[in-house]
Structure formats: C-alpha cells, structure tokens
Amino acid sequence: RTAQSSLCRYLDNVYLHPEEEKYRKIKLQNKVFQERISCLEGIHRFFQAVGFETKMLPVPGQGKKSRCLGESTEEYYVLKEEMLTRLEDLKDYKEQLLSAEPVRAQLDRQLCVFKPSPEAARFELPDDFYNLTAEEIKREQRLRTEALEKASMLRTRAMREKEEQREMRKYNYTLVRVRFPDGYILQGTFYARESLSVLYNFVREALREDWLPFELLGPGGLKLTDENLAFNECGLVPSALLTLAWDTAVMADIQAAGEEQPASPLKPELLSRVQTL
C-alpha cells in the first residue's frame, strides 16, 4: 500500500502540475524511491508503460570546480514530452493502480525431512534471509562481540525496546527445524513476521494422524503456546531448532488401547524423500 500511494502521488503531481518540471523527473537514487519503489518487481516496465524513460541528467547544484573536472550525472525517470498532451491517460493509470488487486507472493516452504542427525543445530543460510547488506552483516557480527559490554551498561526501557525493534527488523525469513521424538527432523522456510500458527499447521499437514495434539518447544524447553506471536517476536530468527512433544495423556490412552503405532508419525510420501544432513 505504501508503494501504491507513492506511485499514485508521482502521477498526481504530473497531472495536477504539468508546468512544473520537477514533477516530471524522478531521481532513481532518491531515498524514498529506493526504499519504497525500486525493490518492486516489474517497476521499470511500469514506468515505461505510463510514459517515463530513463535518462542521465547533471547533478544539480554543482560548483564551478566540479564542472571543470567533468560534469557528474545521475539516473532519472523523465516523463516524455508527448505525455503532456495525454494527461488524462495519467489519471486513468492512477485509477487502474487504485482498483488493481495485489498479487500475493506464495513463499515456497522448501519442505525437507532429515534422518536423525547430530548436525540438526547447524544451519547454512543464504544472504536473502537477512534484511541487510554484506557489510551490515559484518557490522552486526562485530556488534554481537560487544554484547557483554552492552549488557553491563545501564539502559532505559526505551533504549531496550528500540534495540529489540531493530533486532526484529533484521531478518526476512527464518529456517525452522522440528525434531520429532524418534529423531526425524521436519524443516520449512517461513517469513520472519509470520505467526507460529502457520508453523503448527505446517507440522499438522506433515503428520499421518493430524488430530494428534502436540506442543512445540523452543531452546531451553520453552513452550511455544501463543500461536499469535511471530517468529521474530519469539527470537526464532534467522533459524531455529525446535522439539515436538506429544500430549502425554493422549499417548498414554493410545498405548493403553494397545493400538499399533507406525514407525514414524510423518506421512509415507515425506519419508520416501528423506535426506541426510
């Protein structure tokens, strides 16, 4: 919605103020453009479709010394002159933007099942799991080495909350492994801001008997009972190894009934693709 509002504003500015040259140019390195617009897939084709073209223009405000050394340029989207005679088209494009239904991306869970392994707690994550550049990741690693010093400092509640918010925004995805009582491991990929209820459903869908009640335990045996919390709110980013525990009363009833249990609670079609970590 933020990107949609920004795009509509660009079109509105041209439509309402066609005589203003500044509204007919969009600097690609502009901070707002970089944060809200440039990351969108297909954005270049959109600007071409509504009448913009890319041009290298001189950097405004250069002094005489800079001009002598050679004029610096920056990339802009510039509205074609012909579009000034078709302003109503810009209005129509804006209406189409506002009425369009967003296309929701479907995250590939990349479901995997692994045999019992001592390597379960070892994760190798791709760069896109982090909402950071390579330099920022290195910086974060350096900051972590200073954590002990920070812990000894007297911090206000506001300072702590600000730091927690910064931590929560660092990750795009999380790789979660759920270890079953028999040692087998179920793995899936999730958005860092998705709720734990998505993970519980993910596990249920992998079970032979999806009615069996269970709990998920985090590091240190912490019970993850609030399914409305997001992964990043629980500290389960950018990766986590969880443990599945069956409801003891239900399992006792099953055993007392003498019902024969399968070797693994996971679906056979998943076990047929089991891998080794």
C-alpha positions, 0 to 999 in steps of 0.5 A, spaced: 500 500 500 505 504 501 508 503 494 501 504 491 500 511 494 507 513 492 506 511 485 499 514 485 502 521 488 508 521 482 502 521 477 498 526 481 503 531 481 504 530 473 497 531 472 495 536 477 502 540 475 504 539 468 508 546 468 512 544 473 518 540 471 520 537 477 514 533 477 516 530 471 523 527 473 524 522 478 531 521 481 532 513 481 537 514 487 532 518 491 531 515 498 524 514 498 524 511 491 529 506 493 526 504 499 519 504 497 519 503 489 525 500 486 525 493 490 518 492 486 518 487 481 516 489 474 517 497 476 521 499 470 516 496 465 511 500 469 514 506 468 515 505 461 508 503 460 505 510 463 510 514 459 517 515 463 524 513 460 530 513 463 535 518 462 542 521 465 541 528 467 547 533 471 547 533 478 544 539 480 547 544 484 554 543 482 560 548 483 564 551 478 570 546 480 566 540 479 564 542 472 571 543 470 573 536 472 567 533 468 560 534 469 557 528 474 550 525 472 545 521 475 539 516 473 532 519 472 525 517 470 523 523 465 516 523 463 516 524 455 514 530 452 508 527 448 505 525 455 503 532 456 498 532 451 495 525 454 494 527 461 488 524 462 491 517 460 495 519 467 489 519 471 486 513 468 493 509 470 492 512 477 485 509 477 487 502 474 493 502 480 487 504 485 482 498 483 488 493 481 488 487 486 495 485 489 498 479 487 500 475 493 507 472 493 506 464 495 513 463 499 515 456 497 516 452 504 522 448 501 519 442 505 525 437 507 525 431 512 532 429 515 534 422 518 536 423 525 542 427 525 547 430 530 548 436 525 540 438 526 543 445 530 547 447 524 544 451 519 547 454 512 543 460 510 543 464 504 544 472 504 536 473 502 534 471 509 537 477 512 534 484 511 541 487 510 547 488 506 554 484 506 557 489 510 551 490 515 552 483 516 559 484 518 557 490 522 552 486 526 557 480 527 562 485 530 556 488 534 554 481 537 562 481 540 560 487 544 554 484 547 557 483 554 559 490 554 552 492 552 549 488 557 553 491 563 551 498 561 545 501 564 539 502 559 532 505 559 526 501 557 526 505 551 533 504 549 531 496 550 525 496 546 528 500 540 534 495 540 529 489 540 525 493 534 531 493 530 533 486 532 526 484 529 527 488 523 533 484 521 531 478 518 526 476 512 525 469 513 527 464 518 529 456 517 525 452 522 527 445 524 522 440 528 525 434 531 520 429 532 521 424 538 524 418 534 529 423 531 526 425 524 527 432 523 521 436 519 524 443 516 520 449 512 522 456 510 517 461 513 517 469 513 520 472 519 513 476 521 509 470 520 505 467 526 507 460 529 500 458 527 502 457 520 508 453 523 503 448 527 499 447 521 505 446 517 507 440 522 499 438 522 499 437 514 506 433 515 503 428 520 499 421 518 494 422 524 493 430 524 488 430 530 494 428 534 495 434 539 502 436 540 506 442 543 512 445 540 518 447 544 523 452 543 531 452 546 531 451 553 524 447 553 520 453 552 513 452 550 511 455 544 503 456 546 501 463 543 500 461 536 499 469 535 506 471 536 511 471 530 517 468 529 521 474 530 517 476 536 519 469 539 527 470 537 526 464 532 530 468 527 534 467 522 533 459 524 531 455 529 531 448 532 525 446 535 522 439 539 515 436 538 512 433 544 506 429 544 500 430 549 502 425 554 495 423 556 493 422 549 499 417 548 498 414 554 490 412 552 493 410 545 498 405 548 493 403 553 488 401 547 494 397 545 493 400 538 499 399 533 503 405 532 507 406 525 514 407 525 514 414 524 508 419 525 510 423 518 506 421 512 509 415 507 510 420 501 515 425 506 519 419 508 520 416 501 524 423 500 528 423 506 535 426 506 541 426 510 544 432 513 
